[in-house]
Amino acid sequence: MDADPVITDPELYSVVFENERVRVLEYRDRPGDRTHLHQHPDMVIIPLATFRRRLTLDGRTVEIEKVTHDAGWVPAQSHIGENIGDNDSHALFVELKQPTA
Amino acid sequence: MDADPVITDPELYSVVFENERVRVLEYRDRPGDRTHLHQHPDMVIIPLATFRRRLTLDGRTVEIEKVTHDAGWVPAQSHIGENIGDNDSHALFVELKQPTA
């Protein structure tokens, strides 16, 4: 299992809330910022800005856009993320701690 | 168990995403709006505005303020909510479907 993003990229990811069931992360970066390889459990993303990213996962790259307040599901995965847009990224992640039923 | 807020107050609550593990609700209201009695499972609230509410639960009332982007935990509960502020409310709720481990 790859590392926790709070460990790999503490200047980009911070914990804003945690209990036995969830952990809520805040993510902020600037254009050109790139994370180290890290692991996410199943989670919900809540974009607080509209931003563009390149994700490197499973040996391929995908380019995605996230739209302000357009919440969505992110299945457990390891990736590297890079801000390829012209503005800062800002998002909250609600990570699920319980494994799938 | 009290009713689902999407059933009791469909003009205030809407489903924006759902799978087997979570349901994400969007809540919007205006000053003076009041919900019917409804039930929430354990969930995370993500306020998208700063707003003030009066909650009626377990025969008592509490007044709370939610601050934009200040995510927090809401344990399972039944309540009536009322907008007692001067501005519209706006929030997302990430409801957990799995029972506590």
N, CA and C atoms of all chains as a GROMACS GRO file, in nm:
protein
  606
    1MET      N    1   0.084  -0.120   0.000
    1MET     CA    2   0.000   0.000   0.000
    1MET      C    3   0.088   0.125   0.000
    2ASP      N    4   0.053   0.219  -0.084
    2ASP     CA    5   0.129   0.344  -0.090
    2ASP      C    6   0.094   0.432   0.028
    3ALA      N    7   0.166   0.540   0.037
    3ALA     CA    8   0.163   0.621   0.159
    3ALA      C    9   0.043   0.715   0.166
    4ASP      N   10   0.015   0.756   0.285
    4ASP     CA   11  -0.088   0.852   0.318
    4ASP      C   12  -0.049   0.989   0.261
    5PRO      N   13  -0.140   1.057   0.190
    5PRO     CA   14  -0.103   1.187   0.132
    5PRO      C   15  -0.067   1.293   0.236
    6VAL      N   16  -0.117   1.277   0.357
    6VAL     CA   17  -0.082   1.372   0.463
    6VAL      C   18   0.067   1.357   0.500
    7ILE      N   19   0.120   1.235   0.476
    7ILE     CA   20   0.262   1.210   0.501
    7ILE      C   21   0.346   1.250   0.380
    8THR      N   22   0.298   1.214   0.259
    8THR     CA   23   0.381   1.239   0.140
    8THR      C   24   0.382   1.387   0.100
    9ASP      N   25   0.269   1.456   0.124
    9ASP     CA   26   0.255   1.595   0.076
    9ASP      C   27   0.187   1.682   0.182
   10PRO      N   28   0.253   1.699   0.297
   10PRO     CA   29   0.188   1.772   0.407
   10PRO      C   30   0.165   1.920   0.376
   11GLU      N   31   0.232   1.974   0.275
   11GLU     CA   32   0.208   2.114   0.241
   11GLU      C   33   0.084   2.130   0.154
   12LEU      N   34   0.031   2.018   0.104
   12LEU     CA   35  -0.087   2.022   0.016
   12LEU      C   36  -0.212   1.965   0.084
   13TYR      N   37  -0.194   1.861   0.165
   13TYR     CA   38  -0.305   1.793   0.232
   13TYR      C   39  -0.303   1.820   0.381
   14SER      N   40  -0.419   1.848   0.440
   14SER     CA   41  -0.427   1.860   0.586
   14SER      C   42  -0.555   1.793   0.635
   15VAL      N   43  -0.550   1.744   0.758
   15VAL     CA   44  -0.666   1.679   0.819
   15VAL      C   45  -0.750   1.787   0.887
   16VAL      N   46  -0.878   1.797   0.848
   16VAL     CA   47  -0.964   1.898   0.912
   16VAL      C   48  -1.061   1.835   1.012
   17PHE      N   49  -1.083   1.703   1.001
   17PHE     CA   50  -1.171   1.635   1.096
   17PHE      C   51  -1.143   1.486   1.086
   18GLU      N   52  -1.153   1.416   1.201
   18GLU     CA   53  -1.134   1.271   1.196
   18GLU      C   54  -1.207   1.208   1.314
   19ASN      N   55  -1.274   1.096   1.289
   19ASN     CA   56  -1.326   1.012   1.396
   19ASN      C   57  -1.309   0.866   1.353
   20GLU      N   58  -1.382   0.776   1.416
   20GLU     CA   59  -1.358   0.634   1.386
   20GLU      C   60  -1.415   0.590   1.249
   21ARG      N   61  -1.499   0.676   1.189
   21ARG     CA   62  -1.566   0.636   1.065
   21ARG      C   63  -1.516   0.709   0.941
   22VAL      N   64  -1.473   0.831   0.960
   22VAL     CA   65  -1.430   0.911   0.844
   22VAL      C   66  -1.307   0.994   0.880
   23ARG      N   67  -1.238   1.038   0.775
   23ARG     CA   68  -1.136   1.142   0.790
   23ARG      C   69  -1.163   1.243   0.679
   24VAL      N   70  -1.165   1.370   0.715
   24VAL     CA   71  -1.189   1.475   0.616
   24VAL      C   72  -1.057   1.547   0.591
   25LEU      N   73  -1.016   1.548   0.465
   25LEU     CA   74  -0.893   1.616   0.425
   25LEU      C   75  -0.927   1.742   0.347
   26GLU      N   76  -0.841   1.845   0.364
   26GLU     CA   77  -0.848   1.962   0.278
   26GLU      C   78  -0.727   1.959   0.186
   27TYR      N   79  -0.751   1.987   0.059
   27TYR     CA   80  -0.643   1.991  -0.040
   27TYR      C   81  -0.637   2.130  -0.102
   28ARG      N   82  -0.518   2.186  -0.108
   28ARG     CA   83  -0.495   2.315  -0.175
   28ARG      C   84  -0.364   2.306  -0.250
   29ASP      N   85  -0.362   2.353  -0.373
   29ASP     CA   86  -0.235   2.366  -0.444
   29ASP      C   87  -0.241   2.483  -0.540
   30ARG      N   88  -0.126   2.503  -0.610
   30ARG     CA   89  -0.117   2.610  -0.709
   30ARG      C   90  -0.079   2.550  -0.844
   31PRO      N   91  -0.100   2.624  -0.951
   31PRO     CA   92  -0.066   2.570  -1.084
   31PRO      C   93   0.077   2.519  -1.088
   32GLY      N   94   0.094   2.399  -1.142
   32GLY     CA   95   0.226   2.338  -1.152
   32GLY      C   96   0.262   2.248  -1.036
   33ASP      N   97   0.191   2.259  -0.924
   33ASP     CA   98   0.220   2.172  -0.810
   33ASP      C   99   0.190   2.026  -0.846
   34ARG      N  100   0.271   1.936  -0.792
   34ARG     CA  101   0.258   1.793  -0.822
   34ARG      C  102   0.280   1.716  -0.692
   35THR      N  103   0.194   1.619  -0.665
   35THR     CA  104   0.208   1.539  -0.543
   35THR      C  105   0.307   1.425  -0.565
   36HIS      N  106   0.349   1.362  -0.456
   36HIS     CA  107   0.416   1.232  -0.463
   36HIS      C  108   0.309   1.124  -0.480
   37LEU      N  109   0.354   1.004  -0.513
   37LEU     CA  110   0.262   0.890  -0.520
   37LEU      C  111   0.200   0.866  -0.382
   38HIS      N  112   0.068   0.854  -0.378
   38HIS     CA  113  -0.001   0.832  -0.250
   38HIS      C  114  -0.128   0.751  -0.273
   39GLN      N  115  -0.186   0.707  -0.163
   39GLN     CA  116  -0.301   0.616  -0.163
   39GLN      C  117  -0.422   0.684  -0.102
   40HIS      N  118  -0.537   0.671  -0.167
   40HIS     CA  119  -0.665   0.715  -0.108
   40HIS      C  120  -0.756   0.595  -0.087
   41PRO      N  121  -0.829   0.589   0.024
   41PRO     CA  122  -0.938   0.491   0.035
   41PRO      C  123  -1.058   0.543  -0.045
   42ASP      N  124  -1.166   0.465  -0.050
   42ASP     CA  125  -1.291   0.516  -0.108
   42ASP      C  126  -1.326   0.649  -0.043
   43MET      N  127  -1.367   0.746  -0.124
   43MET     CA  128  -1.396   0.878  -0.067
   43MET      C  129  -1.488   0.958  -0.156
   44VAL      N  130  -1.543   1.065  -0.097
   44VAL     CA  131  -1.623   1.162  -0.171
   44VAL      C  132  -1.540   1.289  -0.183
   45ILE      N  133  -1.531   1.344  -0.305
   45ILE     CA  134  -1.463   1.472  -0.324
   45ILE      C  135  -1.567   1.582  -0.334
   46ILE      N  136  -1.540   1.692  -0.263
   46ILE     CA  137  -1.622   1.812  -0.275
   46ILE      C  138  -1.531   1.925  -0.324
   47PRO      N  139  -1.534   1.954  -0.453
   47PRO     CA  140  -1.450   2.063  -0.504
   47PRO      C  141  -1.501   2.198  -0.451
   48LEU      N  142  -1.409   2.279  -0.402
   48LEU     CA  143  -1.446   2.412  -0.354
   48LEU      C  144  -1.399   2.519  -0.452
   49ALA      N  145  -1.342   2.474  -0.563
   49ALA     CA  146  -1.306   2.561  -0.676
   49ALA      C  147  -1.318   2.472  -0.800
   50THR      N  148  -1.310   2.532  -0.917
   50THR     CA  149  -1.304   2.456  -1.041
   50THR      C  150  -1.158   2.450  -1.082
   51PHE      N  151  -1.109   2.327  -1.105
   51PHE     CA  152  -0.965   2.314  -1.133
   51PHE      C  153  -0.940   2.192  -1.222
   52ARG      N  154  -0.822   2.193  -1.288
   52ARG     CA  155  -0.785   2.085  -1.381
   52ARG      C  156  -0.664   2.011  -1.328
   53ARG      N  157  -0.667   1.877  -1.344
   53ARG     CA  158  -0.558   1.794  -1.291
   53ARG      C  159  -0.520   1.685  -1.391
   54ARG      N  160  -0.395   1.647  -1.384
   54ARG     CA  161  -0.348   1.526  -1.451
   54ARG      C  162  -0.318   1.424  -1.342
   55LEU      N  163  -0.382   1.307  -1.353
   55LEU     CA  164  -0.358   1.198  -1.259
   55LEU      C  165  -0.277   1.091  -1.328
   56THR      N  166  -0.174   1.042  -1.260
   56THR     CA  167  -0.095   0.929  -1.309
   56THR      C  168  -0.128   0.811  -1.219
   57LEU      N  169  -0.190   0.708  -1.279
   57LEU     CA  170  -0.230   0.591  -1.201
   57LEU      C  171  -0.227   0.468  -1.288
   58ASP      N  172  -0.180   0.359  -1.232
   58ASP     CA  173  -0.173   0.232  -1.305
   58ASP      C  174  -0.099   0.247  -1.438
   59GLY      N  175   0.005   0.330  -1.438
   59GLY     CA  176   0.086   0.340  -1.558
   59GLY      C  177   0.027   0.424  -1.670
   60ARG      N  178  -0.086   0.490  -1.645
   60ARG     CA  179  -0.145   0.576  -1.748
   60ARG      C  180  -0.172   0.712  -1.688
   61THR      N  181  -0.201   0.809  -1.773
   61THR     CA  182  -0.236   0.942  -1.724
   61THR      C  183  -0.375   0.979  -1.776
   62VAL      N  184  -0.449   1.048  -1.690
   62VAL     CA  185  -0.580   1.099  -1.730
   62VAL      C  186  -0.587   1.246  -1.689
   63GLU      N  187  -0.657   1.324  -1.770
   63GLU     CA  188  -0.676   1.465  -1.737
   63GLU      C  189  -0.822   1.485  -1.700
   64ILE      N  190  -0.843   1.549  -1.588
   64ILE     CA  191  -0.979   1.566  -1.537
   64ILE      C  192  -1.003   1.712  -1.500
   65GLU      N  193  -1.131   1.750  -1.499
   65GLU     CA  194  -1.168   1.880  -1.447
   65GLU      C  195  -1.268   1.860  -1.335
   66LYS      N  196  -1.249   1.930  -1.225
   66LYS     CA  197  -1.344   1.927  -1.114
   66LYS      C  198  -1.413   2.063  -1.108
   67VAL      N  199  -1.544   2.059  -1.084
   67VAL     CA  200  -1.624   2.181  -1.088
   67VAL      C  201  -1.673   2.215  -0.947
   68THR      N  202  -1.664   2.341  -0.912
   68THR     CA  203  -1.702   2.388  -0.779
   68THR      C  204  -1.835   2.328  -0.732
   69HIS      N  205  -1.831   2.264  -0.615
   69HIS     CA  206  -1.948   2.210  -0.545
   69HIS      C  207  -2.008   2.086  -0.611
   70ASP      N  208  -1.946   2.035  -0.717
   70ASP     CA  209  -1.999   1.917  -0.786
   70ASP      C  210  -1.938   1.792  -0.721
   71ALA      N  211  -2.001   1.747  -0.613
   71ALA     CA  212  -1.950   1.635  -0.534
   71ALA      C  213  -1.951   1.505  -0.615
   72GLY      N  214  -1.851   1.420  -0.592
   72GLY     CA  215  -1.846   1.294  -0.666
   72GLY      C  216  -1.769   1.187  -0.592
   73TRP      N  217  -1.782   1.065  -0.639
   73TRP     CA  218  -1.720   0.948  -0.578
   73TRP      C  219  -1.582   0.925  -0.637
   74VAL      N  220  -1.485   0.893  -0.551
   74VAL     CA  221  -1.351   0.856  -0.595
   74VAL      C  222  -1.321   0.719  -0.535
   75PRO      N  223  -1.317   0.612  -0.617
   75PRO     CA  224  -1.287   0.479  -0.563
   75PRO      C  225  -1.142   0.471  -0.517
   76ALA      N  226  -1.115   0.383  -0.420
   76ALA     CA  227  -0.981   0.368  -0.364
   76ALA      C  228  -0.879   0.354  -0.476
   77GLN      N  229  -0.769   0.426  -0.465
   77GLN     CA  230  -0.668   0.425  -0.570
   77GLN      C  231  -0.537   0.487  -0.521
   78SER      N  232  -0.428   0.453  -0.591
   78SER     CA  233  -0.300   0.520  -0.573
   78SER      C  234  -0.275   0.605  -0.696
   79HIS      N  235  -0.227   0.726  -0.677
   79HIS     CA  236  -0.196   0.812  -0.793
   79HIS      C  237  -0.101   0.924  -0.754
   80ILE      N  238  -0.055   0.990  -0.861
   80ILE     CA  239   0.017   1.118  -0.850
   80ILE      C  240  -0.077   1.221  -0.912
   81GLY      N  241  -0.095   1.335  -0.846
   81GLY     CA  242  -0.181   1.440  -0.899
   81GLY      C  243  -0.101   1.564  -0.932
   82GLU      N  244  -0.140   1.632  -1.040
   82GLU     CA  245  -0.067   1.753  -1.083
   82GLU      C  246  -0.167   1.858  -1.128
   83ASN      N  247  -0.150   1.979  -1.079
   83ASN     CA  248  -0.236   2.090  -1.119
   83ASN      C  249  -0.190   2.139  -1.257
   84ILE      N  250  -0.272   2.113  -1.360
   84ILE     CA  251  -0.237   2.152  -1.498
   84ILE      C  252  -0.322   2.269  -1.545
   85GLY      N  253  -0.391   2.335  -1.449
   85GLY     CA  254  -0.476   2.447  -1.487
   85GLY      C  255  -0.408   2.581  -1.459
   86ASP      N  256  -0.488   2.686  -1.466
   86ASP     CA  257  -0.437   2.823  -1.449
   86ASP      C  258  -0.471   2.881  -1.313
   87ASN      N  259  -0.538   2.800  -1.229
   87ASN     CA  260  -0.578   2.854  -1.098
   87ASN      C  261  -0.552   2.751  -0.989
   88ASP      N  262  -0.557   2.799  -0.866
   88ASP     CA  263  -0.536   2.712  -0.751
   88ASP      C  264  -0.646   2.605  -0.743
   89SER      N  265  -0.609   2.489  -0.691
   89SER     CA  266  -0.708   2.386  -0.658
   89SER      C  267  -0.751   2.404  -0.513
   90HIS      N  268  -0.874   2.365  -0.484
   90HIS     CA  269  -0.921   2.363  -0.345
   90HIS      C  270  -1.034   2.262  -0.338
   91ALA      N  271  -1.020   2.164  -0.248
   91ALA     CA  272  -1.121   2.059  -0.236
   91ALA      C  273  -1.120   2.001  -0.096
   92LEU      N  274  -1.233   1.944  -0.056
   92LEU     CA  275  -1.240   1.861   0.063
   92LEU      C  276  -1.263   1.717   0.019
   93PHE      N  277  -1.205   1.622   0.095
   93PHE     CA  278  -1.224   1.480   0.071
   93PHE      C  279  -1.282   1.417   0.198
   94VAL      N  280  -1.390   1.344   0.185
   94VAL     CA  281  -1.445   1.268   0.296
   94VAL      C  282  -1.406   1.122   0.273
   95GLU      N  283  -1.302   1.078   0.343
   95GLU     CA  284  -1.253   0.942   0.329
   95GLU      C  285  -1.332   0.847   0.419
   96LEU      N  286  -1.368   0.730   0.364
   96LEU     CA  287  -1.441   0.629   0.442
   96LEU      C  288  -1.341   0.533   0.503
   97LYS      N  289  -1.350   0.514   0.634
   97LYS     CA  290  -1.254   0.424   0.699
   97LYS      C  291  -1.299   0.278   0.695
   98GLN      N  292  -1.431   0.255   0.695
   98GLN     CA  293  -1.479   0.118   0.698
   98GLN      C  294  -1.459   0.053   0.564
   99PRO      N  295  -1.417  -0.074   0.561
   99PRO     CA  296  -1.408  -0.143   0.433
   99PRO      C  297  -1.547  -0.166   0.376
  100THR      N  298  -1.552  -0.198   0.248
  100THR     CA  299  -1.680  -0.228   0.183
  100THR      C  300  -1.750  -0.341   0.257
  101ALA      N  301  -1.879  -0.329   0.272
  101ALA     CA  302  -1.957  -0.429   0.347
  101ALA      C  303  -1.949  -0.565   0.279
  102MET      N  304  -3.856   0.491   1.319
  102MET     CA  305  -3.763   0.582   1.251
  102MET      C  306  -3.841   0.688   1.177
  103ASP      N  307  -3.794   0.812   1.189
  103ASP     CA  308  -3.859   0.921   1.119
  103ASP      C  309  -3.822   0.919   0.971
  104ALA      N  310  -3.886   1.006   0.898
  104ALA     CA  311  -3.879   0.998   0.752
  104ALA      C  312  -3.752   1.060   0.696
  105ASP      N  313  -3.726   1.018   0.575
  105ASP     CA  314  -3.615   1.068   0.495
  105ASP      C  315  -3.642   1.214   0.457
  106PRO      N  316  -3.544   1.304   0.476
  106PRO     CA  317  -3.568   1.445   0.445
  106PRO      C  318  -3.599   1.470   0.297
  107VAL      N  319  -3.552   1.382   0.211
  107VAL     CA  320  -3.583   1.398   0.068
  107VAL      C  321  -3.732   1.377   0.044
  108ILE      N  322  -3.795   1.297   0.134
  108ILE     CA  323  -3.940   1.273   0.125
  108ILE      C  324  -4.017   1.383   0.197
  109THR      N  325  -3.970   1.423   0.316
  109THR     CA  326  -4.047   1.520   0.395
  109THR      C  327  -4.036   1.662   0.337
  110ASP      N  328  -3.917   1.694   0.282
  110ASP     CA  329  -3.891   1.832   0.238
  110ASP      C  330  -3.818   1.835   0.103
  111PRO      N  331  -3.886   1.784  -0.001
  111PRO     CA  332  -3.818   1.773  -0.132
  111PRO      C  333  -3.783   1.907  -0.194
  112GLU      N  334  -3.842   2.014  -0.147
  112GLU     CA  335  -3.806   2.145  -0.203
  112GLU      C  336  -3.678   2.201  -0.139
  113LEU      N  337  -3.634   2.135  -0.029
  113LEU     CA  338  -3.513   2.182   0.041
  113LEU      C  339  -3.395   2.086   0.024
  114TYR      N  340  -3.425   1.956   0.020
  114TYR     CA  341  -3.320   1.854   0.010
  114TYR      C  342  -3.325   1.786  -0.127
  115SER      N  343  -3.208   1.766  -0.187
  115SER     CA  344  -3.203   1.687  -0.310
  115SER      C  345  -3.081   1.595  -0.307
  116VAL      N  346  -3.094   1.482  -0.377
  116VAL     CA  347  -2.985   1.385  -0.385
  116VAL      C  348  -2.895   1.424  -0.501
  117VAL      N  349  -2.766   1.444  -0.473
  117VAL     CA  350  -2.674   1.479  -0.582
  117VAL      C  351  -2.585   1.362  -0.621
  118PHE      N  352  -2.574   1.261  -0.535
  118PHE     CA  353  -2.494   1.144  -0.569
  118PHE      C  354  -2.533   1.033  -0.473
  119GLU      N  355  -2.531   0.908  -0.522
  119GLU     CA  356  -2.561   0.796  -0.434
  119GLU      C  357  -2.497   0.669  -0.488
  120ASN      N  358  -2.438   0.590  -0.400
  120ASN     CA  359  -2.396   0.454  -0.435
  120ASN      C  360  -2.424   0.365  -0.313
  121GLU      N  361  -2.359   0.248  -0.307
  121GLU     CA  362  -2.393   0.154  -0.198
  121GLU      C  363  -2.337   0.196  -0.063
  122ARG      N  364  -2.246   0.294  -0.062
  122ARG     CA  365  -2.179   0.330   0.062
  122ARG      C  366  -2.219   0.467   0.116
  123VAL      N  367  -2.253   0.558   0.028
  123VAL     CA  368  -2.286   0.694   0.072
  123VAL      C  369  -2.403   0.748  -0.009
  124ARG      N  370  -2.465   0.852   0.048
  124ARG     CA  371  -2.559   0.934  -0.029
  124ARG      C  372  -2.520   1.078   0.000
  125VAL      N  373  -2.509   1.159  -0.104
  125VAL     CA  374  -2.475   1.300  -0.086
  125VAL      C  375  -2.600   1.383  -0.114
  126LEU      N  376  -2.638   1.463  -0.013
  126LEU     CA  377  -2.755   1.550  -0.025
  126LEU      C  378  -2.709   1.695  -0.036
  127GLU      N  379  -2.786   1.773  -0.112
  127GLU     CA  380  -2.768   1.918  -0.113
  127GLU      C  381  -2.886   1.980  -0.041
  128TYR      N  382  -2.856   2.077   0.045
  128TYR     CA  383  -2.962   2.147   0.119
  128TYR      C  384  -2.954   2.296   0.087
  129ARG      N  385  -3.070   2.352   0.055
  129ARG     CA  386  -3.080   2.497   0.032
  129ARG      C  387  -3.209   2.546   0.093
  130ASP      N  388  -3.203   2.657   0.164
  130ASP     CA  389  -3.328   2.718   0.210
  130ASP      C  390  -3.311   2.870   0.218
  131ARG      N  391  -3.420   2.936   0.260
  131ARG     CA  392  -3.419   3.082   0.274
  131ARG      C  393  -3.457   3.117   0.417
  132PRO      N  394  -3.426   3.238   0.461
  132PRO     CA  395  -3.461   3.277   0.598
  132PRO      C  396  -3.608   3.250   0.629
  133GLY      N  397  -3.633   3.188   0.743
  133GLY     CA  398  -3.769   3.156   0.784
  133GLY      C  399  -3.815   3.018   0.743
  134ASP      N  400  -3.748   2.955   0.649
  134ASP     CA  401  -3.787   2.820   0.608
  134ASP      C  402  -3.767   2.722   0.724
  135ARG      N  403  -3.856   2.624   0.731
  135ARG     CA  404  -3.854   2.526   0.840
  135ARG      C  405  -3.885   2.389   0.781
  136THR      N  406  -3.808   2.289   0.820
  136THR     CA  407  -3.832   2.153   0.770
  136THR      C  408  -3.939   2.083   0.852
  137HIS      N  409  -3.987   1.971   0.801
  137HIS     CA  410  -4.064   1.877   0.881
  137HIS      C  411  -3.966   1.791   0.963
  138LEU      N  412  -4.020   1.718   1.059
  138LEU     CA  413  -3.937   1.624   1.134
  138LEU      C  414  -3.882   1.518   1.039
  139HIS      N  415  -3.751   1.495   1.047
  139HIS     CA  416  -3.688   1.397   0.959
  139HIS      C  417  -3.567   1.335   1.029
  140GLN      N  418  -3.516   1.229   0.969
  140GLN     CA  419  -3.408   1.148   1.026
  140GLN      C  420  -3.284   1.157   0.940
  141HIS      N  421  -3.168   1.176   1.004
  141HIS     CA  422  -3.039   1.166   0.934
  141HIS      C  423  -2.959   1.049   0.991
  142PRO      N  424  -2.889   0.973   0.906
  142PRO     CA  425  -2.789   0.878   0.958
  142PRO      C  426  -2.662   0.956   0.996
  143ASP      N  427  -2.560   0.889   1.049
  143ASP     CA  428  -2.430   0.954   1.069
  143ASP      C  429  -2.387   1.020   0.938
  144MET      N  430  -2.338   1.142   0.946
  144MET     CA  431  -2.299   1.212   0.822
  144MET      C  432  -2.198   1.322   0.849
  145VAL      N  433  -2.137   1.366   0.740
  145VAL     CA  434  -2.048   1.483   0.743
  145VAL      C  435  -2.121   1.598   0.676
  146ILE      N  436  -2.121   1.715   0.740
  146ILE     CA  437  -2.177   1.834   0.678
  146ILE      C  438  -2.064   1.920   0.623
  147ILE      N  439  -2.085   1.968   0.500
  147ILE     CA  440  -1.992   2.064   0.440
  147ILE      C  441  -2.073   2.191   0.410
  148PRO      N  442  -2.065   2.292   0.498
  148PRO     CA  443  -2.140   2.416   0.472
  148PRO      C  444  -2.079   2.488   0.351
  149LEU      N  445  -2.166   2.531   0.259
  149LEU     CA  446  -2.120   2.606   0.142
  149LEU      C  447  -2.157   2.753   0.156
  150ALA      N  448  -2.212   2.788   0.272
  150ALA     CA  449  -2.239   2.926   0.310
  150ALA      C  450  -2.231   2.929   0.462
  151THR      N  451  -2.231   3.048   0.519
  151THR     CA  452  -2.239   3.061   0.664
  151THR      C  453  -2.385   3.093   0.698
  152PHE      N  454  -2.443   3.013   0.787
  152PHE     CA  455  -2.586   3.029   0.814
  152PHE      C  456  -2.619   2.988   0.956
  153ARG      N  457  -2.734   3.034   1.006
  153ARG     CA  458  -2.777   3.009   1.143
  153ARG      C  459  -2.906   2.927   1.142
  154ARG      N  460  -2.914   2.830   1.234
  154ARG     CA  461  -3.029   2.740   1.239
  154ARG      C  462  -3.073   2.716   1.382
  155ARG      N  463  -3.201   2.690   1.396
  155ARG     CA  464  -3.255   2.637   1.520
  155ARG      C  465  -3.295   2.493   1.493
  156LEU      N  466  -3.241   2.401   1.574
  156LEU     CA  467  -3.276   2.260   1.561
  156LEU      C  468  -3.364   2.221   1.679
  157THR      N  469  -3.473   2.151   1.651
  157THR     CA  470  -3.558   2.095   1.754
  157THR      C  471  -3.537   1.945   1.754
  158LEU      N  472  -3.482   1.893   1.864
  158LEU     CA  473  -3.454   1.750   1.871
  158LEU      C  474  -3.464   1.703   2.015
  159ASP      N  475  -3.522   1.588   2.035
  159ASP     CA  476  -3.536   1.529   2.168
  159ASP      C  477  -3.606   1.626   2.264
  160GLY      N  478  -3.703   1.701   2.213
  160GLY     CA  479  -3.781   1.788   2.299
  160GLY      C  480  -3.712   1.916   2.344
  161ARG      N  481  -3.596   1.945   2.286
  161ARG     CA  482  -3.528   2.070   2.321
  161ARG      C  483  -3.490   2.141   2.191
  162THR      N  484  -3.451   2.269   2.204
  162THR     CA  485  -3.406   2.341   2.085
  162THR      C  486  -3.264   2.391   2.108
  163VAL      N  487  -3.187   2.389   2.001
  163VAL     CA  488  -3.050   2.443   2.006
  163VAL      C  489  -3.033   2.535   1.886
  164GLU      N  490  -2.956   2.642   1.907
  164GLU     CA  491  -2.925   2.732   1.797
  164GLU      C  492  -2.780   2.714   1.759
  165ILE      N  493  -2.756   2.698   1.631
  165ILE     CA  494  -2.620   2.671   1.584
  165ILE      C  495  -2.586   2.764   1.468
  166GLU      N  496  -2.457   2.784   1.448
  166GLU     CA  497  -2.411   2.854   1.329
  166GLU      C  498  -2.315   2.763   1.256
  167LYS      N  499  -2.332   2.754   1.125
  167LYS     CA  500  -2.239   2.679   1.041
  167LYS      C  501  -2.160   2.778   0.957
  168VAL      N  502  -2.031   2.752   0.942
  168VAL     CA  503  -1.941   2.845   0.874
  168VAL      C  504  -1.893   2.784   0.742
  169THR      N  505  -1.892   2.864   0.640
  169THR     CA  506  -1.855   2.819   0.505
  169THR      C  507  -1.729   2.732   0.507
  170HIS      N  508  -1.742   2.612   0.450
  170HIS     CA  509  -1.630   2.517   0.429
  170HIS      C  510  -1.578   2.453   0.558
  171ASP      N  511  -1.642   2.481   0.672
  171ASP     CA  512  -1.597   2.423   0.799
  171ASP      C  513  -1.670   2.289   0.819
  172ALA      N  514  -1.612   2.184   0.761
  172ALA     CA  515  -1.675   2.051   0.763
  172ALA      C  516  -1.682   1.996   0.905
  173GLY      N  517  -1.789   1.923   0.936
  173GLY     CA  518  -1.801   1.866   1.069
  173GLY      C  519  -1.890   1.742   1.070
  174TRP      N  520  -1.884   1.672   1.181
  174TRP     CA  521  -1.957   1.546   1.201
  174TRP      C  522  -2.096   1.574   1.258
  175VAL      N  523  -2.196   1.505   1.205
  175VAL     CA  524  -2.332   1.512   1.259
  175VAL      C  525  -2.375   1.370   1.292
  176PRO      N  526  -2.384   1.333   1.421
  176PRO     CA  527  -2.426   1.197   1.455
  176PRO      C  528  -2.573   1.175   1.418
  177ALA      N  529  -2.609   1.050   1.392
  177ALA     CA  530  -2.746   1.014   1.353
  177ALA      C  531  -2.846   1.078   1.448
  178GLN      N  532  -2.950   1.137   1.394
  178GLN     CA  533  -3.048   1.207   1.476
  178GLN      C  534  -3.173   1.238   1.396
  179SER      N  535  -3.283   1.262   1.471
  179SER     CA  536  -3.406   1.316   1.413
  179SER      C  537  -3.421   1.459   1.461
  180HIS      N  538  -3.459   1.548   1.372
  180HIS     CA  539  -3.480   1.686   1.412
  180HIS      C  540  -3.567   1.762   1.313
  181ILE      N  541  -3.605   1.881   1.357
  181ILE     CA  542  -3.666   1.982   1.271
  181ILE      C  543  -3.565   2.095   1.262
  182GLY      N  544  -3.539   2.145   1.143
  182GLY     CA  545  -3.444   2.254   1.126
  182GLY      C  546  -3.514   2.379   1.077
  183GLU      N  547  -3.465   2.495   1.124
  183GLU     CA  548  -3.527   2.622   1.084
  183GLU      C  549  -3.417   2.725   1.060
  184ASN      N  550  -3.426   2.795   0.949
  184ASN     CA  551  -3.331   2.901   0.916
  184ASN      C  552  -3.369   3.026   0.996
  185ILE      N  553  -3.287   3.060   1.098
  185ILE     CA  554  -3.316   3.176   1.184
  185ILE      C  555  -3.220   3.292   1.154
  186GLY      N  556  -3.149   3.282   1.041
  186GLY     CA  557  -3.054   3.387   1.005
  186GLY      C  558  -3.112   3.482   0.902
  187ASP      N  559  -3.023   3.564   0.848
  187ASP     CA  560  -3.064   3.667   0.752
  187ASP      C  561  -3.030   3.629   0.608
  188ASN      N  562  -2.970   3.510   0.591
  188ASN     CA  563  -2.929   3.472   0.456
  188ASN      C  564  -2.967   3.327   0.428
  189ASP      N  565  -2.959   3.291   0.301
  189ASP     CA  566  -2.991   3.155   0.260
  189ASP      C  567  -2.890   3.056   0.320
  190SER      N  568  -2.938   2.935   0.346
  190SER     CA  569  -2.850   2.824   0.383
  190SER      C  570  -2.809   2.749   0.256
  191HIS      N  571  -2.690   2.692   0.261
  191HIS     CA  572  -2.645   2.604   0.152
  191HIS      C  573  -2.542   2.509   0.210
  192ALA      N  574  -2.566   2.379   0.194
  192ALA     CA  575  -2.474   2.280   0.250
  192ALA      C  576  -2.484   2.150   0.171
  193LEU      N  577  -2.377   2.072   0.177
  193LEU     CA  578  -2.379   1.933   0.130
  193LEU      C  579  -2.367   1.842   0.252
  194PHE      N  580  -2.434   1.727   0.245
  194PHE     CA  581  -2.426   1.626   0.350
  194PHE      C  582  -2.377   1.495   0.287
  195VAL      N  583  -2.274   1.436   0.345
  195VAL     CA  584  -2.229   1.304   0.301
  195VAL      C  585  -2.278   1.204   0.405
  196GLU      N  586  -2.388   1.136   0.371
  196GLU     CA  587  -2.448   1.038   0.462
  196GLU      C  588  -2.378   0.903   0.449
  197LEU      N  589  -2.348   0.839   0.563
  197LEU     CA  590  -2.288   0.706   0.562
  197LEU      C  591  -2.397   0.601   0.569
  198LYS      N  592  -2.393   0.507   0.475
  198LYS     CA  593  -2.497   0.404   0.473
  198LYS      C  594  -2.465   0.287   0.564
  199GLN      N  595  -2.335   0.257   0.582
  199GLN     CA  596  -2.299   0.141   0.663
  199GLN      C  597  -2.321   0.171   0.810
  200PRO      N  598  -2.372   0.074   0.884
  200PRO     CA  599  -2.384   0.095   1.027
  200PRO      C  600  -2.246   0.101   1.092
  201THR      N  601  -2.241   0.150   1.213
  201THR     CA  602  -2.114   0.156   1.286
  201THR      C  603  -2.055   0.016   1.297
  202ALA      N  604  -1.923   0.005   1.278
  202ALA     CA  605  -1.857  -0.128   1.281
  202ALA      C  606  -1.872  -0.191   1.419
   0.00000   0.00000   0.00000
